[in-house]
Amino acid sequence: MVPEFSIIIATKEIDAETKKCIECCLSQTFKNFEILLMPDFGKAKIEKTTIIETGKVKPSVKRNIAVKKAKGKFLAFVDSDAYPEKNWLNNCIKYFHDSRIGAVGGPNLTPKEDSFMQKAGGDVLASPLTGESSVRYKIAEKRVVDELPSCNLIVRREIFSKIQFEQSVLTAEDTSLCFEINKLGKKVLYVPDVIVFHHRRKLFYPHLKQMWIYGRDLAWLLKKKTYPSIVFLYHSLLSWFVLFVLLGGILSFFNPLIKQIYLLLITIYLFIVLIFSIIGNLKRAIAIFPGIILTHISYGAGFIYGLISRNPTLKEKA
């Protein structure tokens, strides 16, 4: 029987988190699927699972390799440090009855077993102050979105045959894929019942490093690709915030009026962050408050770095 879904899992190694992911995939209520697992190196015998050793390459490269081997009508991408809810595939398939839908995804929620600082990182990501992307980290109403992450993304096979994951970046390859789906005239649909649980990076350093890389890679991507100016403007907002903090702080030393305006705006910003930190989770607000601020700065600084630097993996055009 030809599988309806090809579940694709990119990983460095077949560790405990990867095994948990596969276990939850095998427990799906919808049974017509195959699993393709791409570790750097490693062999194992796992039910319904094809293991493809890829060597040390980017996740985007691993996924593109897997798609060439996949047999399913739909390509279901999930990260190895995530695991799907048992009705993940069963809930997903009904949305593809609409031919306008090119990809479907849903929330990737913080697992209950994550630590305090991991949960605080999840709270930061789910905060409205992270922008439109916050919908990815909580259960919200069904909506058409510009992009969804590859830790919970199901794509029509015939759509993917016309595009692929961008291989020049470590992250943001899912953003590129979704933008290309939109260019083909198809929609990317967020739905609340297609759920995975995704382990978070701890606050502060692991989380902030991830945010910096996101900003950097997205800037590299937007420089390489041609997208509407509004897309660039939206994703660059936090870089403008970082410049405001730096330049405003410097200029305030030389002009009393600028200092007053600067301190007023910073105070308003901090007050808003404090309110949303408390709303996010009162018990973890002490970590969420600095987490949101540092996330804004890390992402914005990464984006600036990406704008002024060259992606070392890009080759010069002939």
HUHUDA-V632153 format. One record per residue. N is the residue number from 1. SS is DSSP state (A for helix, B for strand, O for the rest). PHI is phi as a letter, one per 40 degrees, with the letter a starting at -180 (999 if undefined). D_FIRST is the distance of its C-alpha to the first C-alpha in whole Angstrom. Layout:
N_SS_PHI_D_FIRST, N_SS_PHI_D_FIRST
This chain:
1_O_999_0, 2_O_c_4, 3_O_c_6, 4_O_c_9, 5_B_b_12, 6_B_b_13, 7_B_c_16, 8_B_b_18, 9_B_b_21, 10_B_c_24, 11_O_a_27, 12_O_c_30, 13_O_a_29, 14_O_c_27, 15_O_c_30, 16_A_c_30, 17_A_c_29, 18_A_c_26, 19_A_c_25, 20_A_c_26, 21_A_c_24, 22_A_c_21, 23_A_d_22, 24_A_c_22, 25_A_c_18, 26_A_c_17, 27_O_c_19, 28_O_c_17, 29_O_c_17, 30_O_c_14, 31_O_b_11, 32_O_c_8, 33_B_a_10, 34_B_b_11, 35_B_b_14, 36_B_b_16, 37_B_b_20, 38_B_b_23, 39_O_c_26, 40_O_d_29, 41_O_a_29, 42_O_h_28, 43_O_b_25, 44_O_a_23, 45_O_b_21, 46_O_b_19, 47_O_d_15, 48_O_f_12, 49_B_b_15, 50_B_b_16, 51_B_b_20, 52_O_b_21, 53_O_c_25, 54_O_b_27, 55_O_g_30, 56_O_c_33, 57_O_b_32, 58_O_c_31, 59_A_d_29, 60_A_c_28, 61_A_c_28, 62_A_d_25, 63_A_c_23, 64_A_c_23, 65_A_c_22, 66_A_c_19, 67_A_d_18, 68_A_c_18, 69_A_c_16, 70_O_c_13, 71_O_b_10, 72_O_c_10, 73_O_c_12, 74_B_b_15, 75_B_b_16, 76_B_b_18, 77_B_c_21, 78_B_a_23, 79_O_c_26, 80_O_c_26, 81_O_c_29, 82_B_b_28, 83_B_a_25, 84_B_c_23, 85_O_c_24, 86_O_c_22, 87_O_b_21, 88_A_d_21, 89_A_c_17, 90_A_c_18, 91_A_c_21, 92_A_c_20, 93_A_c_18, 94_A_c_20, 95_A_c_23, 96_A_c_20, 97_A_c_21, 98_O_c_24, 99_O_c_24, 100_O_c_27, 101_B_c_25, 102_B_c_24, 103_B_a_24, 104_B_b_24, 105_B_a_25, 106_O_a_28, 107_O_c_30, 108_B_b_30, 109_B_c_33, 110_O_c_35, 111_O_c_34, 112_O_c_37, 113_O_c_37, 114_O_c_38, 115_O_c_42, 116_A_d_45, 117_A_c_45, 118_A_c_41, 119_A_c_41, 120_A_c_44, 121_A_c_42, 122_A_c_39, 123_A_c_42, 124_A_c_44, 125_A_c_40, 126_A_c_40, 127_O_c_44, 128_A_d_44, 129_A_c_47, 130_A_c_44, 131_A_g_43, 132_A_c_40, 133_A_c_38, 134_A_c_39, 135_A_c_36, 136_A_c_33, 137_A_b_35, 138_O_a_36, 139_O_c_34, 140_O_b_36, 141_O_c_35, 142_O_d_32, 143_B_a_33, 144_B_c_33, 145_B_b_34, 146_O_c_34, 147_O_a_32, 148_O_a_30, 149_O_c_30, 150_O_c_27, 151_O_c_27, 152_B_a_25, 153_B_a_24, 154_B_b_20, 155_B_b_20, 156_B_c_19, 157_A_c_17, 158_A_c_19, 159_A_c_22, 160_A_c_22, 161_O_c_21, 162_O_c_25, 163_O_a_26, 164_O_a_26, 165_O_c_28, 166_O_c_31, 167_O_c_32, 168_O_c_36, 169_O_b_36, 170_O_c_35, 171_O_b_34, 172_O_g_34, 173_A_c_31, 174_A_c_30, 175_A_c_33, 176_A_d_33, 177_A_c_29, 178_A_c_30, 179_A_c_33, 180_A_c_31, 181_A_c_28, 182_A_c_32, 183_A_c_33, 184_O_c_30, 185_O_g_31, 186_O_b_28, 187_B_b_29, 188_B_b_28, 189_B_b_28, 190_B_c_29, 191_O_b_28, 192_O_c_30, 193_O_b_27, 194_O_b_25, 195_O_b_26, 196_B_b_26, 197_B_b_29, 198_B_b_31, 199_O_c_34, 200_O_c_37, 201_O_c_39, 202_O_c_42, 203_O_c_45, 204_O_b_47, 205_A_d_47, 206_A_d_43, 207_A_c_42, 208_A_c_45, 209_A_c_44, 210_A_c_40, 211_A_c_42, 212_A_c_44, 213_A_c_41, 214_A_d_40, 215_A_c_43, 216_A_d_43, 217_A_c_40, 218_A_c_40, 219_A_c_43, 220_A_d_42, 221_A_c_39, 222_A_c_41, 223_A_c_44, 224_A_c_41, 225_O_c_39, 226_O_b_41, 227_O_b_40, 228_O_d_43, 229_A_d_46, 230_A_c_45, 231_A_c_42, 232_A_c_45, 233_A_c_47, 234_A_c_45, 235_A_c_44, 236_O_c_47, 237_A_d_49, 238_A_c_49, 239_A_c_51, 240_A_c_53, 241_A_c_54, 242_A_c_54, 243_A_c_57, 244_A_c_59, 245_A_c_59, 246_A_c_60, 247_A_c_62, 248_A_c_64, 249_A_c_65, 250_A_c_67, 251_A_c_68, 252_O_c_69, 253_O_c_72, 254_O_b_74, 255_O_a_74, 256_A_c_75, 257_A_c_73, 258_A_c_70, 259_A_c_70, 260_A_c_70, 261_A_c_67, 262_A_c_65, 263_A_c_66, 264_A_c_65, 265_A_c_62, 266_A_c_61, 267_A_c_62, 268_A_c_60, 269_A_d_57, 270_A_c_57, 271_A_c_58, 272_A_c_55, 273_A_c_53, 274_A_c_55, 275_A_c_54, 276_A_c_50, 277_A_c_50, 278_A_c_52, 279_A_c_49, 280_A_c_46, 281_O_a_47, 282_A_c_51, 283_A_c_50, 284_A_b_49, 285_A_d_51, 286_A_c_53, 287_A_c_50, 288_A_c_49, 289_A_d_52, 290_A_c_52, 291_A_c_49, 292_A_c_48, 293_A_c_51, 294_A_c_50, 295_A_c_47, 296_A_d_48, 297_A_c_51, 298_A_c_48, 299_A_c_46, 300_A_c_48, 301_A_c_50, 302_A_c_47, 303_A_c_46, 304_A_c_50, 305_A_d_49, 306_A_c_46, 307_A_c_48, 308_A_c_51, 309_O_b_49, 310_O_b_47, 311_O_c_43, 312_O_c_44, 313_O_c_40, 314_O_c_41, 315_O_c_42, 316_O_c_45, 317_O_c_44, 318_O_c_45
